[in-house]
Structures are given as structure tokens and as C-alpha cells.
């Protein structure tokens, strides 16, 4: 196995792994499953009741823009909320 070099930044490390095969540096047969139970998702699912006609209009607008309707709704909400400094 090759020795993994020391990196001075995340950017340098990212560039290294983009050009190198990790199997040259790590024995993946020795890998163990990692579980991170304390990590929280960055999004939260909510339930929102909308009139069917409104949802249909949103879906039409989303199709025009070629984006999922939920993403369009998030974009619209983001545009109308104050942004933190």
C-alpha cells in the first residue's frame, strides 16, 4: 500500500483524490461500516395542505422551468424570506 500524503488544505486533498485511486492507498477489505447517529439532516420534512388546484398550478410552473415542484416551492420561499447576514 502507498502512504497517503499529508495535505495542507481540503482543496489539496480533493485534488489528490480526484487523480488517484483510493485502493492504492487503502485496503478496502479491512473497511468497517461507520454509523453516525448524532448527525442531523440539513432539511426537515413537513406536511403542508394546499388546495389541489394550487398544487396543480405549482406543478405546471415547475414543469415550465424543468425543476421538481418541491424545489420550485423552496426557491420561491427563499426569495421571499430575509437572508441572514
C-alpha positions in Angstrom: 0.0 0.0 0.0 1.1 3.5 -0.8 1.3 6.1 2.0 -1.3 8.8 2.0 0.4 12.2 1.8 -0.1 15.0 4.3 -2.4 17.7 2.9 -2.3 21.4 3.8 -5.9 22.0 2.8 -9.1 20.3 1.9 -8.7 21.7 -1.7 -5.3 20.0 -2.0 -6.7 16.7 -0.7 -9.7 16.9 -3.0 -7.4 17.4 -6.0 -5.3 14.4 -4.9 -8.3 12.0 -4.6 -9.7 13.2 -8.0 -6.5 11.9 -9.6 -5.6 8.8 -7.5 -7.4 5.5 -6.9 -8.0 5.0 -3.2 -7.5 1.3 -3.5 -3.8 2.0 -4.0 -3.7 3.6 -0.5 -6.4 1.7 1.5 -7.2 -1.9 1.9 -11.0 -1.8 1.5 -11.3 -5.4 2.7 -10.4 -4.1 6.1 -13.1 -1.3 6.0 -15.8 -1.3 8.6 -19.2 0.2 8.4 -19.4 3.7 10.0 -22.6 4.9 11.7 -23.1 8.5 12.7 -26.3 8.5 14.8 -25.8 12.1 16.0 -25.8 13.7 12.5 -29.0 15.5 11.8 -30.3 16.1 8.3 -30.0 19.6 6.9 -33.6 19.5 5.8 -36.8 18.7 7.6 -39.8 17.1 6.1 -43.1 19.0 6.7 -46.7 18.4 5.8 -48.4 21.3 4.0 -52.0 21.2 3.0 -52.7 23.0 -0.3 -55.8 23.2 -2.4 -55.5 20.7 -5.3 -55.8 23.5 -7.8 -53.0 25.5 -6.3 -50.7 22.4 -6.3 -51.6 21.7 -9.9 -50.6 25.3 -10.8 -47.3 24.9 -8.9 -46.6 21.7 -10.8 -47.3 23.4 -14.1 -44.9 26.2 -13.3 -42.3 23.7 -12.2 -42.6 21.8 -15.4 -42.1 25.0 -17.4 -38.9 25.5 -15.5 -37.9 21.8 -15.7 -37.5 21.6 -11.9 -39.3 19.4 -9.3 -42.3 21.2 -7.9 -40.9 20.9 -4.3 -37.7 22.6 -5.4 -39.6 25.4 -7.0 -41.6 25.9 -3.8 -38.3 26.1 -1.8 -36.9 28.6 -4.4 -40.0 30.8 -4.1 -39.9 30.7 -0.3 -36.2 31.5 -0.2 -36.7 34.5 -2.5 -39.3 36.0 -0.1 -37.5 35.4 3.2 -34.9 37.7 4.7 -31.4 36.2 4.4 -29.1 36.2 7.4 -26.0 38.4 7.1 
